[in-house]
Amino acid sequence: MVQAYILIQTEVGKAAAVAKAIAEIAGVAQAEDVTGPYDVIVRAEARNVDELGKLVVARIQSVEGITRTLTCPVVHL
């Protein structure tokens, strides 16, 4: 299982709607709207890196109101 945090910037005033829409996507464990340089932080899970990439590119980035994403895979050192 691969886990990642996805940091999301949204259009002004869209953070809550984006977080709500993303929370409904299969593979998303949690989606929260936050303050700071990013507007939404998502914790996602997938079977492997390829599936994580498909989740981010095909599902999450297609949500209306998103302007930029940064995917940070979790590592266990």
C-alpha positions in Angstrom: 0.0 0.0 0.0 1.3 3.5 -1.0 0.1 6.5 1.0 0.6 10.1 0.1 -0.3 13.6 1.2 -1.5 15.8 -1.6 -1.2 19.5 -1.1 -3.7 21.5 -3.1 -4.1 25.1 -4.1 -7.5 26.3 -5.2 -9.2 29.2 -6.8 -10.2 31.9 -4.2 -13.2 30.8 -2.2 -13.2 27.2 -3.5 -11.4 25.3 -0.7 -14.4 24.0 1.2 -16.1 22.8 -2.0 -12.9 21.2 -3.3 -12.3 19.4 0.0 -15.9 18.1 0.1 -15.7 16.8 -3.5 -12.3 15.1 -3.0 -13.4 13.4 0.2 -16.0 11.5 -1.9 -13.3 10.0 -4.2 -12.4 6.3 -3.7 -8.8 6.1 -2.3 -9.0 9.3 -0.4 -8.7 8.7 3.3 -9.1 12.3 4.4 -9.5 15.8 2.8 -9.3 18.9 4.9 -9.4 22.6 4.0 -6.6 24.5 5.8 -5.0 27.9 6.0 -1.5 28.7 4.7 0.2 28.4 1.3 -2.1 25.4 0.4 -5.9 25.4 0.7 -6.6 21.7 1.0 -4.6 18.8 2.3 -5.5 15.2 1.3 -4.3 11.9 2.5 -4.7 9.2 -0.2 -4.0 5.5 -0.4 -3.4 3.2 -3.4 -2.1 -0.3 -4.1 1.0 1.0 -5.8 2.7 4.1 -7.2 1.0 3.7 -10.6 -2.4 3.6 -9.0 -1.6 6.6 -6.9 -0.6 8.5 -10.0 -3.9 7.6 -11.7 -5.8 8.7 -8.6 -4.1 12.1 -8.6 -4.1 12.9 -12.3 -7.4 11.3 -13.4 -9.6 11.9 -10.4 -8.3 14.5 -8.0 -6.9 17.0 -10.5 -10.2 16.9 -12.4 -12.1 18.5 -9.5 -13.3 21.9 -10.4 -11.5 24.8 -8.6 -8.1 23.2 -8.3 -5.2 25.3 -9.6 -2.2 23.2 -8.5 -1.3 20.0 -6.7 1.9 18.7 -5.0 2.0 15.0 -4.2 4.2 13.9 -1.2 4.4 10.1 -0.9 4.8 8.8 2.6 8.1 7.0 3.3 9.0 4.7 6.1 12.7 5.2 7.1 
